[in-house]
């Protein structure tokens, strides 16, 4: 099951963004700029920046999320967003004898498909354990022949075995990560992954991330969401044609986030 939490962020993010932007056009010192930025003035200035499309000052604030219960398939998608930092549970060093997995909703809704899917996951788990055991035994023999003690050979063989056995694990395999993005990268991430054309799993993750950051900096993320929230759909002929419904969805999400 998807679990997302916001574990850290730049203090007073809207004030930091406003100060960074004002500094570009002011002869005043940093202390004077900060002293004049009340929460209300910071909010108003950040809203002005958004209307002007001045995005670079938003790079000065960052947000860090703990993400659990997502698939390795999602991992391949999220790491395409390169201006970010990722720390991911390693399949090379963490043994996954009883791995959890993510079940797509369409499969979960079809009893026959679900049964086949579960059998496939169980089989993959069995093959992973079998391959790991075979490799481990072979590594132990080889390492001991090289003069290593049985205890040391067993310890090293375990790591070598799961390093290769992991190749049999499925895309559905559960993983967890810590992700940090600055606000500008987050806006780009929301633009692409909140879109109705995004894959269902990463779209659900993105919605939760937006739900968490919006109350922290509502002016900074007022226009966050798919491109149709801000203006025209950027998908061209591939548009879902539901721009009005998407705007309503994200207006409601932000309203609910403030009320939590």
SEDOMAR-101001 format. One record per residue (C-alpha): residue in three letters; chain; x, y, z. Coordinates in steps of 0.05 Angstrom, whole numbers, padded with zeros to 5 digits. Layout:
residues N
<r><r>ALA</r><c>A</c><x>X</x><y>Y</y><z>Z</z></r>
...
//
This chain:
residues 260
<r><r>UNK</r><c>A</c><x>00000</x><y>00000</y><z>00000</z></r>
<r><r>UNK</r><c>A</c><x>00025</x><y>00069</y><z>-00019</z></r>
<r><r>UNK</r><c>A</c><x>00051</x><y>00109</y><z>00040</z></r>
<r><r>UNK</r><c>A</c><x>00080</x><y>00180</y><z>00032</z></r>
<r><r>UNK</r><c>A</c><x>00103</x><y>00229</y><z>00085</z></r>
<r><r>UNK</r><c>A</c><x>00136</x><y>00297</y><z>00081</z></r>
<r><r>UNK</r><c>A</c><x>00196</x><y>00289</y><z>00128</z></r>
<r><r>UNK</r><c>A</c><x>00233</x><y>00354</y><z>00117</z></r>
<r><r>UNK</r><c>A</c><x>00229</x><y>00420</y><z>00079</z></r>
<r><r>UNK</r><c>A</c><x>00262</x><y>00488</y><z>00077</z></r>
<r><r>UNK</r><c>A</c><x>00234</x><y>00530</y><z>00135</z></r>
<r><r>UNK</r><c>A</c><x>00189</x><y>00588</y><z>00113</z></r>
<r><r>UNK</r><c>A</c><x>00194</x><y>00568</y><z>00039</z></r>
<r><r>UNK</r><c>A</c><x>00153</x><y>00625</y><z>00012</z></r>
<r><r>UNK</r><c>A</c><x>00194</x><y>00677</y><z>00050</z></r>
<r><r>UNK</r><c>A</c><x>00259</x><y>00646</y><z>00022</z></r>
<r><r>UNK</r><c>A</c><x>00232</x><y>00647</y><z>-00049</z></r>
<r><r>UNK</r><c>A</c><x>00208</x><y>00719</y><z>-00042</z></r>
<r><r>UNK</r><c>A</c><x>00275</x><y>00741</y><z>-00012</z></r>
<r><r>UNK</r><c>A</c><x>00314</x><y>00707</y><z>-00068</z></r>
<r><r>UNK</r><c>A</c><x>00272</x><y>00742</y><z>-00121</z></r>
<r><r>UNK</r><c>A</c><x>00274</x><y>00810</y><z>-00088</z></r>
<r><r>UNK</r><c>A</c><x>00349</x><y>00806</y><z>-00080</z></r>
<r><r>UNK</r><c>A</c><x>00357</x><y>00806</y><z>-00156</z></r>
<r><r>UNK</r><c>A</c><x>00326</x><y>00875</y><z>-00162</z></r>
<r><r>UNK</r><c>A</c><x>00342</x><y>00909</y><z>-00096</z></r>
<r><r>UNK</r><c>A</c><x>00402</x><y>00947</y><z>-00068</z></r>
<r><r>UNK</r><c>A</c><x>00379</x><y>00929</y><z>00003</z></r>
<r><r>UNK</r><c>A</c><x>00417</x><y>00879</y><z>00046</z></r>
<r><r>UNK</r><c>A</c><x>00392</x><y>00809</y><z>00059</z></r>
<r><r>UNK</r><c>A</c><x>00373</x><y>00825</y><z>00131</z></r>
<r><r>UNK</r><c>A</c><x>00332</x><y>00885</y><z>00110</z></r>
<r><r>UNK</r><c>A</c><x>00297</x><y>00844</y><z>00056</z></r>
<r><r>UNK</r><c>A</c><x>00280</x><y>00788</y><z>00105</z></r>
<r><r>UNK</r><c>A</c><x>00256</x><y>00837</y><z>00158</z></r>
<r><r>UNK</r><c>A</c><x>00205</x><y>00867</y><z>00110</z></r>
<r><r>UNK</r><c>A</c><x>00177</x><y>00800</y><z>00088</z></r>
<r><r>UNK</r><c>A</c><x>00117</x><y>00784</y><z>00131</z></r>
<r><r>UNK</r><c>A</c><x>00079</x><y>00719</y><z>00114</z></r>
<r><r>UNK</r><c>A</c><x>00027</x><y>00760</y><z>00077</z></r>
<r><r>UNK</r><c>A</c><x>00078</x><y>00800</y><z>00037</z></r>
<r><r>UNK</r><c>A</c><x>00116</x><y>00736</y><z>00021</z></r>
<r><r>UNK</r><c>A</c><x>00053</x><y>00704</y><z>-00004</z></r>
<r><r>UNK</r><c>A</c><x>00034</x><y>00763</y><z>-00047</z></r>
<r><r>UNK</r><c>A</c><x>00103</x><y>00766</y><z>-00078</z></r>
<r><r>UNK</r><c>A</c><x>00105</x><y>00692</y><z>-00092</z></r>
<r><r>UNK</r><c>A</c><x>00038</x><y>00697</y><z>-00126</z></r>
<r><r>UNK</r><c>A</c><x>00065</x><y>00754</y><z>-00168</z></r>
<r><r>UNK</r><c>A</c><x>00125</x><y>00712</y><z>-00188</z></r>
<r><r>UNK</r><c>A</c><x>00079</x><y>00656</y><z>-00210</z></r>
<r><r>UNK</r><c>A</c><x>00039</x><y>00703</y><z>-00255</z></r>
<r><r>UNK</r><c>A</c><x>00104</x><y>00729</y><z>-00286</z></r>
<r><r>UNK</r><c>A</c><x>00131</x><y>00659</y><z>-00297</z></r>
<r><r>UNK</r><c>A</c><x>00194</x><y>00675</y><z>-00258</z></r>
<r><r>UNK</r><c>A</c><x>00213</x><y>00605</y><z>-00234</z></r>
<r><r>UNK</r><c>A</c><x>00287</x><y>00605</y><z>-00216</z></r>
<r><r>UNK</r><c>A</c><x>00278</x><y>00633</y><z>-00145</z></r>
<r><r>UNK</r><c>A</c><x>00236</x><y>00572</y><z>-00128</z></r>
<r><r>UNK</r><c>A</c><x>00298</x><y>00529</y><z>-00135</z></r>
<r><r>UNK</r><c>A</c><x>00322</x><y>00554</y><z>-00067</z></r>
<r><r>UNK</r><c>A</c><x>00271</x><y>00513</y><z>-00027</z></r>
<r><r>UNK</r><c>A</c><x>00267</x><y>00438</y><z>-00025</z></r>
<r><r>UNK</r><c>A</c><x>00221</x><y>00384</y><z>00001</z></r>
<r><r>UNK</r><c>A</c><x>00239</x><y>00313</y><z>00023</z></r>
<r><r>UNK</r><c>A</c><x>00191</x><y>00255</y><z>00021</z></r>
<r><r>UNK</r><c>A</c><x>00192</x><y>00185</y><z>00049</z></r>
<r><r>UNK</r><c>A</c><x>00157</x><y>00138</y><z>00000</z></r>
<r><r>UNK</r><c>A</c><x>00138</x><y>00066</y><z>00013</z></r>
<r><r>UNK</r><c>A</c><x>00095</x><y>00013</y><z>-00020</z></r>
<r><r>UNK</r><c>A</c><x>00111</x><y>00029</y><z>-00092</z></r>
<r><r>UNK</r><c>A</c><x>00135</x><y>-00016</y><z>-00148</z></r>
<r><r>UNK</r><c>A</c><x>00202</x><y>-00020</y><z>-00183</z></r>
<r><r>UNK</r><c>A</c><x>00163</x><y>00000</y><z>-00245</z></r>
<r><r>UNK</r><c>A</c><x>00147</x><y>00066</y><z>-00212</z></r>
<r><r>UNK</r><c>A</c><x>00220</x><y>00074</y><z>-00192</z></r>
<r><r>UNK</r><c>A</c><x>00239</x><y>00071</y><z>-00266</z></r>
<r><r>UNK</r><c>A</c><x>00190</x><y>00128</y><z>-00280</z></r>
<r><r>UNK</r><c>A</c><x>00205</x><y>00175</y><z>-00222</z></r>
<r><r>UNK</r><c>A</c><x>00280</x><y>00173</y><z>-00232</z></r>
<r><r>UNK</r><c>A</c><x>00270</x><y>00202</y><z>-00302</z></r>
<r><r>UNK</r><c>A</c><x>00260</x><y>00267</y><z>-00264</z></r>
<r><r>UNK</r><c>A</c><x>00334</x><y>00281</y><z>-00259</z></r>
<r><r>UNK</r><c>A</c><x>00337</x><y>00345</y><z>-00219</z></r>
<r><r>UNK</r><c>A</c><x>00324</x><y>00309</y><z>-00153</z></r>
<r><r>UNK</r><c>A</c><x>00359</x><y>00265</y><z>-00102</z></r>
<r><r>UNK</r><c>A</c><x>00340</x><y>00192</y><z>-00092</z></r>
<r><r>UNK</r><c>A</c><x>00359</x><y>00141</y><z>-00040</z></r>
<r><r>UNK</r><c>A</c><x>00327</x><y>00073</y><z>-00055</z></r>
<r><r>UNK</r><c>A</c><x>00325</x><y>00007</y><z>-00019</z></r>
<r><r>UNK</r><c>A</c><x>00377</x><y>-00037</y><z>-00052</z></r>
<r><r>UNK</r><c>A</c><x>00360</x><y>-00106</y><z>-00079</z></r>
<r><r>UNK</r><c>A</c><x>00434</x><y>-00119</y><z>-00081</z></r>
<r><r>UNK</r><c>A</c><x>00444</x><y>-00114</y><z>-00006</z></r>
<r><r>UNK</r><c>A</c><x>00374</x><y>-00128</y><z>00021</z></r>
<r><r>UNK</r><c>A</c><x>00351</x><y>-00201</y><z>00016</z></r>
<r><r>UNK</r><c>A</c><x>00278</x><y>-00205</y><z>-00006</z></r>
<r><r>UNK</r><c>A</c><x>00257</x><y>-00276</y><z>00011</z></r>
<r><r>UNK</r><c>A</c><x>00185</x><y>-00255</y><z>00023</z></r>
<r><r>UNK</r><c>A</c><x>00179</x><y>-00193</y><z>-00020</z></r>
<r><r>UNK</r><c>A</c><x>00116</x><y>-00152</y><z>-00021</z></r>
<r><r>UNK</r><c>A</c><x>00088</x><y>-00129</y><z>-00088</z></r>
<r><r>UNK</r><c>A</c><x>00042</x><y>-00078</y><z>-00118</z></r>
<r><r>UNK</r><c>A</c><x>-00021</x><y>-00104</y><z>-00152</z></r>
<r><r>UNK</r><c>A</c><x>-00049</x><y>-00061</y><z>-00209</z></r>
<r><r>UNK</r><c>A</c><x>-00123</x><y>-00042</y><z>-00198</z></r>
<r><r>UNK</r><c>A</c><x>-00145</x><y>-00073</y><z>-00264</z></r>
<r><r>UNK</r><c>A</c><x>-00115</x><y>-00139</y><z>-00243</z></r>
<r><r>UNK</r><c>A</c><x>-00144</x><y>-00134</y><z>-00173</z></r>
<r><r>UNK</r><c>A</c><x>-00213</x><y>-00124</y><z>-00204</z></r>
<r><r>UNK</r><c>A</c><x>-00210</x><y>-00188</y><z>-00245</z></r>
<r><r>UNK</r><c>A</c><x>-00212</x><y>-00251</y><z>-00201</z></r>
<r><r>UNK</r><c>A</c><x>-00181</x><y>-00296</y><z>-00254</z></r>
<r><r>UNK</r><c>A</c><x>-00126</x><y>-00246</y><z>-00271</z></r>
<r><r>UNK</r><c>A</c><x>-00113</x><y>-00234</y><z>-00197</z></r>
<r><r>UNK</r><c>A</c><x>-00105</x><y>-00309</y><z>-00184</z></r>
<r><r>UNK</r><c>A</c><x>-00056</x><y>-00315</y><z>-00242</z></r>
<r><r>UNK</r><c>A</c><x>-00018</x><y>-00253</y><z>-00218</z></r>
<r><r>UNK</r><c>A</c><x>-00011</x><y>-00280</y><z>-00147</z></r>
<r><r>UNK</r><c>A</c><x>00013</x><y>-00347</y><z>-00173</z></r>
<r><r>UNK</r><c>A</c><x>00065</x><y>-00311</y><z>-00216</z></r>
<r><r>UNK</r><c>A</c><x>00089</x><y>-00271</y><z>-00156</z></r>
<r><r>UNK</r><c>A</c><x>00094</x><y>-00334</y><z>-00113</z></r>
<r><r>UNK</r><c>A</c><x>00132</x><y>-00369</y><z>-00168</z></r>
<r><r>UNK</r><c>A</c><x>00180</x><y>-00311</y><z>-00176</z></r>
<r><r>UNK</r><c>A</c><x>00192</x><y>-00312</y><z>-00101</z></r>
<r><r>UNK</r><c>A</c><x>00207</x><y>-00386</y><z>-00102</z></r>
<r><r>UNK</r><c>A</c><x>00255</x><y>-00379</y><z>-00160</z></r>
<r><r>UNK</r><c>A</c><x>00290</x><y>-00321</y><z>-00126</z></r>
<r><r>UNK</r><c>A</c><x>00301</x><y>-00362</y><z>-00063</z></r>
<r><r>UNK</r><c>A</c><x>00323</x><y>-00424</y><z>-00102</z></r>
<r><r>UNK</r><c>A</c><x>00372</x><y>-00386</y><z>-00146</z></r>
<r><r>UNK</r><c>A</c><x>00400</x><y>-00349</y><z>-00085</z></r>
<r><r>UNK</r><c>A</c><x>00411</x><y>-00415</y><z>-00048</z></r>
<r><r>UNK</r><c>A</c><x>00445</x><y>-00448</y><z>-00107</z></r>
<r><r>UNK</r><c>A</c><x>00491</x><y>-00389</y><z>-00119</z></r>
<r><r>UNK</r><c>A</c><x>00507</x><y>-00383</y><z>-00045</z></r>
<r><r>UNK</r><c>A</c><x>00528</x><y>-00457</y><z>-00040</z></r>
<r><r>UNK</r><c>A</c><x>00572</x><y>-00449</y><z>-00101</z></r>
<r><r>UNK</r><c>A</c><x>00605</x><y>-00385</y><z>-00075</z></r>
<r><r>UNK</r><c>A</c><x>00618</x><y>-00417</y><z>-00007</z></r>
<r><r>UNK</r><c>A</c><x>00655</x><y>-00476</y><z>-00039</z></r>
<r><r>UNK</r><c>A</c><x>00696</x><y>-00431</y><z>-00084</z></r>
<r><r>UNK</r><c>A</c><x>00715</x><y>-00382</y><z>-00029</z></r>
<r><r>UNK</r><c>A</c><x>00734</x><y>-00437</y><z>00020</z></r>
<r><r>UNK</r><c>A</c><x>00778</x><y>-00469</y><z>-00034</z></r>
<r><r>UNK</r><c>A</c><x>00812</x><y>-00402</y><z>-00038</z></r>
<r><r>UNK</r><c>A</c><x>00829</x><y>-00407</y><z>00036</z></r>
<r><r>UNK</r><c>A</c><x>00773</x><y>-00366</y><z>00067</z></r>
<r><r>UNK</r><c>A</c><x>00743</x><y>-00390</y><z>00133</z></r>
<r><r>UNK</r><c>A</c><x>00673</x><y>-00420</y><z>00130</z></r>
<r><r>UNK</r><c>A</c><x>00644</x><y>-00363</y><z>00170</z></r>
<r><r>UNK</r><c>A</c><x>00673</x><y>-00309</y><z>00126</z></r>
<r><r>UNK</r><c>A</c><x>00658</x><y>-00348</y><z>00062</z></r>
<r><r>UNK</r><c>A</c><x>00585</x><y>-00356</y><z>00083</z></r>
<r><r>UNK</r><c>A</c><x>00578</x><y>-00281</y><z>00098</z></r>
<r><r>UNK</r><c>A</c><x>00608</x><y>-00260</y><z>00032</z></r>
<r><r>UNK</r><c>A</c><x>00572</x><y>-00314</y><z>-00008</z></r>
<r><r>UNK</r><c>A</c><x>00505</x><y>-00288</y><z>00016</z></r>
<r><r>UNK</r><c>A</c><x>00517</x><y>-00219</y><z>-00013</z></r>
<r><r>UNK</r><c>A</c><x>00544</x><y>-00247</y><z>-00078</z></r>
<r><r>UNK</r><c>A</c><x>00484</x><y>-00293</y><z>-00086</z></r>
<r><r>UNK</r><c>A</c><x>00429</x><y>-00242</y><z>-00077</z></r>
<r><r>UNK</r><c>A</c><x>00466</x><y>-00193</y><z>-00123</z></r>
<r><r>UNK</r><c>A</c><x>00452</x><y>-00240</y><z>-00181</z></r>
<r><r>UNK</r><c>A</c><x>00388</x><y>-00273</y><z>-00157</z></r>
<r><r>UNK</r><c>A</c><x>00353</x><y>-00205</y><z>-00157</z></r>
<r><r>UNK</r><c>A</c><x>00350</x><y>-00207</y><z>-00233</z></r>
<r><r>UNK</r><c>A</c><x>00290</x><y>-00253</y><z>-00228</z></r>
<r><r>UNK</r><c>A</c><x>00249</x><y>-00205</y><z>-00185</z></r>
<r><r>UNK</r><c>A</c><x>00189</x><y>-00173</y><z>-00220</z></r>
<r><r>UNK</r><c>A</c><x>00173</x><y>-00100</y><z>-00235</z></r>
<r><r>UNK</r><c>A</c><x>00116</x><y>-00107</y><z>-00185</z></r>
<r><r>UNK</r><c>A</c><x>00165</x><y>-00118</y><z>-00128</z></r>
<r><r>UNK</r><c>A</c><x>00154</x><y>-00068</y><z>-00072</z></r>
<r><r>UNK</r><c>A</c><x>00208</x><y>-00016</y><z>-00057</z></r>
<r><r>UNK</r><c>A</c><x>00217</x><y>00046</y><z>-00014</z></r>
<r><r>UNK</r><c>A</c><x>00257</x><y>00110</y><z>-00023</z></r>
<r><r>UNK</r><c>A</c><x>00273</x><y>00180</y><z>00002</z></r>
<r><r>UNK</r><c>A</c><x>00264</x><y>00234</y><z>-00050</z></r>
<r><r>UNK</r><c>A</c><x>00284</x><y>00307</y><z>-00048</z></r>
<r><r>UNK</r><c>A</c><x>00263</x><y>00358</y><z>-00100</z></r>
<r><r>UNK</r><c>A</c><x>00266</x><y>00434</y><z>-00102</z></r>
<r><r>UNK</r><c>A</c><x>00201</x><y>00470</y><z>-00115</z></r>
<r><r>UNK</r><c>A</c><x>00215</x><y>00483</y><z>-00188</z></r>
<r><r>UNK</r><c>A</c><x>00228</x><y>00409</y><z>-00200</z></r>
<r><r>UNK</r><c>A</c><x>00165</x><y>00392</y><z>-00161</z></r>
<r><r>UNK</r><c>A</c><x>00124</x><y>00437</y><z>-00206</z></r>
<r><r>UNK</r><c>A</c><x>00151</x><y>00402</y><z>-00267</z></r>
<r><r>UNK</r><c>A</c><x>00139</x><y>00334</y><z>-00234</z></r>
<r><r>UNK</r><c>A</c><x>00067</x><y>00353</y><z>-00218</z></r>
<r><r>UNK</r><c>A</c><x>00056</x><y>00380</y><z>-00289</z></r>
<r><r>UNK</r><c>A</c><x>00075</x><y>00313</y><z>-00320</z></r>
<r><r>UNK</r><c>A</c><x>00053</x><y>00262</y><z>-00269</z></r>
<r><r>UNK</r><c>A</c><x>-00013</x><y>00292</y><z>-00244</z></r>
<r><r>UNK</r><c>A</c><x>-00036</x><y>00289</y><z>-00317</z></r>
<r><r>UNK</r><c>A</c><x>-00092</x><y>00240</y><z>-00332</z></r>
<r><r>UNK</r><c>A</c><x>-00046</x><y>00207</y><z>-00383</z></r>
<r><r>UNK</r><c>A</c><x>00006</x><y>00189</y><z>-00330</z></r>
<r><r>UNK</r><c>A</c><x>00008</x><y>00117</y><z>-00307</z></r>
<r><r>UNK</r><c>A</c><x>-00040</x><y>00104</y><z>-00249</z></r>
<r><r>UNK</r><c>A</c><x>00012</x><y>00088</y><z>-00196</z></r>
<r><r>UNK</r><c>A</c><x>00057</x><y>00148</y><z>-00204</z></r>
<r><r>UNK</r><c>A</c><x>-00005</x><y>00193</y><z>-00212</z></r>
<r><r>UNK</r><c>A</c><x>-00030</x><y>00169</y><z>-00144</z></r>
<r><r>UNK</r><c>A</c><x>00039</x><y>00182</y><z>-00113</z></r>
<r><r>UNK</r><c>A</c><x>00042</x><y>00252</y><z>-00144</z></r>
<r><r>UNK</r><c>A</c><x>-00026</x><y>00270</y><z>-00118</z></r>
<r><r>UNK</r><c>A</c><x>-00005</x><y>00251</y><z>-00047</z></r>
<r><r>UNK</r><c>A</c><x>00059</x><y>00292</y><z>-00053</z></r>
<r><r>UNK</r><c>A</c><x>00020</x><y>00353</y><z>-00076</z></r>
<r><r>UNK</r><c>A</c><x>-00030</x><y>00342</y><z>-00019</z></r>
<r><r>UNK</r><c>A</c><x>00029</x><y>00345</y><z>00030</z></r>
<r><r>UNK</r><c>A</c><x>00066</x><y>00406</y><z>00004</z></r>
<r><r>UNK</r><c>A</c><x>00007</x><y>00450</y><z>-00011</z></r>
<r><r>UNK</r><c>A</c><x>-00011</x><y>00468</y><z>00062</z></r>
<r><r>UNK</r><c>A</c><x>00063</x><y>00484</y><z>00075</z></r>
<r><r>UNK</r><c>A</c><x>00067</x><y>00534</y><z>00018</z></r>
<r><r>UNK</r><c>A</c><x>-00001</x><y>00547</y><z>-00013</z></r>
<r><r>UNK</r><c>A</c><x>00021</x><y>00608</y><z>-00054</z></r>
<r><r>UNK</r><c>A</c><x>00082</x><y>00571</y><z>-00080</z></r>
<r><r>UNK</r><c>A</c><x>00039</x><y>00512</y><z>-00103</z></r>
<r><r>UNK</r><c>A</c><x>-00025</x><y>00549</y><z>-00121</z></r>
<r><r>UNK</r><c>A</c><x>-00017</x><y>00532</y><z>-00195</z></r>
<r><r>UNK</r><c>A</c><x>00013</x><y>00462</y><z>-00184</z></r>
<r><r>UNK</r><c>A</c><x>-00018</x><y>00404</y><z>-00220</z></r>
<r><r>UNK</r><c>A</c><x>-00025</x><y>00382</y><z>-00292</z></r>
<r><r>UNK</r><c>A</c><x>-00013</x><y>00435</y><z>-00345</z></r>
<r><r>UNK</r><c>A</c><x>-00088</x><y>00446</y><z>-00354</z></r>
<r><r>UNK</r><c>A</c><x>-00092</x><y>00474</y><z>-00283</z></r>
<r><r>UNK</r><c>A</c><x>-00050</x><y>00534</y><z>-00305</z></r>
<r><r>UNK</r><c>A</c><x>-00075</x><y>00540</y><z>-00377</z></r>
<r><r>UNK</r><c>A</c><x>-00081</x><y>00499</y><z>-00440</z></r>
<r><r>UNK</r><c>A</c><x>-00066</x><y>00424</y><z>-00440</z></r>
<r><r>UNK</r><c>A</c><x>00005</x><y>00410</y><z>-00463</z></r>
<r><r>UNK</r><c>A</c><x>-00012</x><y>00341</y><z>-00490</z></r>
<r><r>UNK</r><c>A</c><x>-00035</x><y>00366</y><z>-00558</z></r>
<r><r>UNK</r><c>A</c><x>-00074</x><y>00314</y><z>-00597</z></r>
<r><r>UNK</r><c>A</c><x>-00064</x><y>00265</y><z>-00540</z></r>
<r><r>UNK</r><c>A</c><x>-00105</x><y>00307</y><z>-00491</z></r>
<r><r>UNK</r><c>A</c><x>-00156</x><y>00271</y><z>-00448</z></r>
<r><r>UNK</r><c>A</c><x>-00206</x><y>00326</y><z>-00464</z></r>
<r><r>UNK</r><c>A</c><x>-00225</x><y>00333</y><z>-00390</z></r>
<r><r>UNK</r><c>A</c><x>-00190</x><y>00398</y><z>-00372</z></r>
<r><r>UNK</r><c>A</c><x>-00249</x><y>00426</y><z>-00334</z></r>
<r><r>UNK</r><c>A</c><x>-00256</x><y>00363</y><z>-00293</z></r>
<r><r>UNK</r><c>A</c><x>-00181</x><y>00362</y><z>-00278</z></r>
<r><r>UNK</r><c>A</c><x>-00183</x><y>00434</y><z>-00255</z></r>
<r><r>UNK</r><c>A</c><x>-00240</x><y>00417</y><z>-00209</z></r>
<r><r>UNK</r><c>A</c><x>-00204</x><y>00356</y><z>-00183</z></r>
<r><r>UNK</r><c>A</c><x>-00141</x><y>00394</y><z>-00163</z></r>
<r><r>UNK</r><c>A</c><x>-00179</x><y>00453</y><z>-00134</z></r>
<r><r>UNK</r><c>A</c><x>-00215</x><y>00404</y><z>-00089</z></r>
<r><r>UNK</r><c>A</c><x>-00150</x><y>00368</y><z>-00071</z></r>
<r><r>UNK</r><c>A</c><x>-00118</x><y>00433</y><z>-00049</z></r>
<r><r>UNK</r><c>A</c><x>-00180</x><y>00454</y><z>-00010</z></r>
<r><r>UNK</r><c>A</c><x>-00181</x><y>00387</y><z>00026</z></r>
<r><r>UNK</r><c>A</c><x>-00106</x><y>00391</y><z>00039</z></r>
<r><r>UNK</r><c>A</c><x>-00114</x><y>00458</y><z>00075</z></r>
<r><r>UNK</r><c>A</c><x>-00169</x><y>00428</y><z>00118</z></r>
<r><r>UNK</r><c>A</c><x>-00129</x><y>00368</y><z>00142</z></r>
//
